[in-house]
């Protein structure tokens, strides 16, 4: 969930904002007079973003992702049944 909050309100309610971010997964865009200035997000969300950036920084991982995306766009895919001979139910 994404919420916008003014800098003054963020300062006044900082403790509860941090609690909401960590406990409920709320991400806050902190603004000053309607201009976004900062983002407050939970540690798990931040770590996920870090991992994504690290993956995308690896040229080989990016190359494989791009190749997979190209295969999907060109219809070069197989169904689960074609690969395993039967449907897999999760």
C-alpha positions as CSV (number, residue, x, y, z in Angstrom):
1,X,0.0,0.0,0.0
2,X,1.3,3.5,-0.8
3,X,0.4,6.6,1.1
4,X,1.4,10.2,0.8
5,X,2.1,12.3,3.9
6,X,3.3,15.8,4.4
7,X,6.6,16.5,6.1
8,X,5.0,18.1,9.1
9,X,2.7,15.2,9.7
10,X,5.5,12.7,9.1
11,X,7.6,14.5,11.8
12,X,4.7,14.6,14.3
13,X,3.7,10.9,13.7
14,X,7.1,9.4,12.9
15,X,6.8,6.6,15.4
16,X,3.4,5.4,14.2
17,X,4.5,5.8,10.6
18,X,7.5,3.5,11.2
19,X,5.3,1.0,12.9
20,X,2.8,1.0,10.0
21,X,5.6,0.6,7.6
22,X,7.1,-2.4,9.3
23,X,4.0,-4.1,10.6
24,X,1.5,-3.4,7.7
25,X,3.8,-2.9,4.7
26,X,2.7,0.6,4.1
27,X,5.1,2.7,2.0
28,X,5.0,6.4,2.5
29,X,5.9,9.1,0.0
30,X,6.8,12.1,2.2
31,X,6.2,15.5,0.5
32,X,6.7,19.1,1.1
33,X,3.9,21.3,-0.3
34,X,3.0,18.5,-2.7
35,X,6.5,17.9,-4.0
36,X,7.8,14.4,-3.2
37,X,11.0,14.5,-1.1
38,X,11.5,11.0,0.3
39,X,10.2,7.5,0.6
40,X,9.9,5.5,3.7
41,X,9.5,1.7,3.2
42,X,9.9,-1.4,5.2
43,X,13.2,-3.3,5.5
44,X,11.8,-6.4,3.7
45,X,10.7,-4.2,0.8
46,X,14.1,-2.5,0.7
47,X,16.0,-5.8,0.8
48,X,13.9,-7.0,-2.1
49,X,14.7,-4.0,-4.1
50,X,18.4,-4.4,-3.3
51,X,18.3,-8.0,-4.5
52,X,16.5,-7.0,-7.7
53,X,19.1,-4.3,-8.4
54,X,21.9,-6.8,-7.7
55,X,20.4,-9.3,-10.0
56,X,19.8,-6.8,-12.8
57,X,23.4,-5.5,-12.4
58,X,24.8,-9.0,-13.3
59,X,25.2,-9.0,-17.1
60,X,24.7,-12.7,-17.4
61,X,21.5,-12.7,-15.3
62,X,20.2,-9.7,-17.3
63,X,21.1,-11.6,-20.6
64,X,19.2,-14.7,-19.5
65,X,16.2,-12.6,-18.3
66,X,16.1,-10.8,-21.7
67,X,16.3,-14.0,-23.6
68,X,13.4,-15.5,-21.6
69,X,11.3,-12.4,-22.1
70,X,12.0,-12.5,-25.8
71,X,11.0,-16.2,-25.9
72,X,7.7,-15.4,-24.3
73,X,7.0,-12.5,-26.6
74,X,7.8,-14.6,-29.7
75,X,5.7,-17.5,-28.4
76,X,8.6,-19.8,-27.9
77,X,7.2,-21.5,-24.9
78,X,5.9,-24.9,-23.8
79,X,3.1,-25.8,-21.4
80,X,3.7,-27.6,-18.1
81,X,2.0,-30.6,-19.7
82,X,4.4,-30.6,-22.6
83,X,7.4,-30.5,-20.3
84,X,6.3,-32.9,-17.5
85,X,3.7,-35.0,-19.4
86,X,1.0,-34.0,-16.9
87,X,-0.5,-31.0,-15.3
88,X,1.0,-29.9,-12.0
89,X,-1.3,-28.6,-9.3
90,X,0.3,-26.4,-6.7
